[in-house]
Amino acid sequence: MHQHVDDPFYRQKMGNHICLRAVSLASKELGLYGVSDIIELHPTDNEKNFITHPLYPGRWIPFPVEYKHGKPKGDDVDVVQLVAQAMCLEEVYGIRIQQGAIYYGKTRRRLDVDITDNLRDTVKSYAESMHEMFRQGKTPSAVKQAYCHCCSLKDICMPNSVGGSVSNYLKTNLYEETT
């Protein structure tokens, strides 16, 4: 599913919008960076809230699309990731993004998401919590679920690892006792 999504040189025009893939994103305010799956550029007549693109004349509004292998989850984790991407784009371009979407491979459905101030506040709160844990040197415990075995981040998340602190993790996994 991510074959073309992860290729930044694979561009596609679909109807009246352009699909950009693997766009690097960053927010100094949130202290986040990453890579998007797809940023669709939708044409707009708005004279204040738009971006331009050197290869495509006109005014565009970015529309982030996140691809997931599975189905919608019972929590807001996918939506928070999407909103964080939108906030990165907003900060870089000085615009306001109203919507994005999440495509779920298992259901083959695209879920449109309204990007609200409430969701933006949630992203800010999670980012602040993450940075506070980092400052304290704490590693949150992973919550191992059935879907962990097929997750693309399992080698980073390490759901079987010892949680609590970085030092406990290092002691348990890297250091050998010598006698």
N, C-alpha and C positions, 0 to 999 in steps of 0.2 A: 504494500500500500504506500510506503514512503519512498518508493523508487524514484519517482519524479519530484516528489515534494522536497526531497533533500538536495536537489540539484539546482544551485543558484543560477545556472546558465540556461536552464529550461524555462523559457517564457512561453506564455500561451495567451492568445486573444480569444475570449469566449463572448460572443455577442458584442455588447458595447463595453465590456470591461476587460482589463488586462490582469493576468495572474503572475505575480512575482513569487519566486520560491527561495527558501532558505535566506531570508533577509536578516542580517544582524541587527539586533535591537539592544538598546541600553537606556537606563535612566539613572542620572546622577542623583536625583532627588530620592528615588527609592533604593538606590544602591543595588540595582539588578541589571543583569545582561543575559542575553540568550540569542536564540535563532528561531525565527518564526517558521511555521510550515508553509503557509501561503498568505500573502497580502494581496487581496484583490484591489485593483484601482477602479473605482466606480466613477463615471463622469458626473460632474456637478456644475450647476450654473451659479452656485453660491460665490459671491465676490469676496468674501472674507475668510471662509472656512474651507480651504483647499490647499493642495500641494500641486507642484508641477513635476514632470519627469522629463529628463533630457531626451529620451527616445520616443516619447509619446506626447504630441502636442495637446494642449487643452488643460482643463482644471480637473483634478481628481480628488476623491476622498478615499483614504485607505479603509479597507474592510478586512480585518484579520480573520483567518480561518485556521482553526486548530484541528488536526487529524488525530483520531484515536482509534486503535484497533478494535476495542471492545464496544460496550454499550454504555448508555448514560449511567452514572453512578448515583448513589443515594446522597452524596454530599456535594459541596460546591467546588471541589478541587479543580475540575476542568474549566469551570466558568472563571474561577480566580486566575488561572493561568492565562486564559484568553484576555481578560480585562487587564492584567499586567502588561501584556503585549500592546494592547491599545494605549495604555498609559505611557509606555515607552515612546510610541509613535507620536502621541500628543505632545510630549515634552520636547522631542527633537524638532518637530515641525510647527509647534505653537498653534495647534488646531484642536478641535474637539471631535472625537469619534463617538457616534451614537450607537453603532451596532457592530457585531461580529457574528461568527458562527462556529459551531463545533460539528465536524463530520464524524459520525460513528460508523466504523467499518462493519461491525457485526450486524447492525440494523440497517445499514446502508441508508441512513437518514441524516439529514443536516438540520441541526437545531440552531435557529436564530436566537441571538442573545442581545437584549437591550443592555447597553453599558450605562448603568445608573450611577449617581453619586454614592449611593449606598454600597454598591459593589466596589467603587473606587476606594471608599473608606476601608472596606474589608481588606483589599490588597495592601493598602498602607499599613494597616494593623499587622498583617502577616509579615510584611517586610521588616517592620520595626521589631517584632518578636524574633525573627530570624537573626537580625543583626545583634540583638541583645544576647541571644544564646551563643553567638559566635564570640562576643566580647567576654562572656563568662567561661568560654571554653567547654561548653556543654554540647553533647551530641544527643539529639532526641532519639528515643527508642523507636525503631521501626515497628510498625504494626503489620505483622506478616499475615497476608491474605492468600487465598487460593490463586488469585491472578498474578501474584509476585513472580512465579516461575517464567512467565512470558513477557514480563515488563522490560522495556528497553533500558531502564535505569537500575535494574537489580544489582549490577556491579558497583554502582555508586551508592545506592541506598543501603545495600547489604542487610536485608531483613533478618538474616540469621546472626547478625553481630550483637555484641554486648553493648547496650545503651548506657547512658548516664554521663560519661565524660570522655573526652579525647584520651586522657591518660589511661583510663581503664581499657579503652579499646586497644591502644598501643601495647599495653602490658599483656593483654590477652592474646593479641594476634601477631605482634611483631617481635617482642623481646623473648629471648630464650633464657631460661635460668641456667646458670653455670654452677657447677659444684667443685 
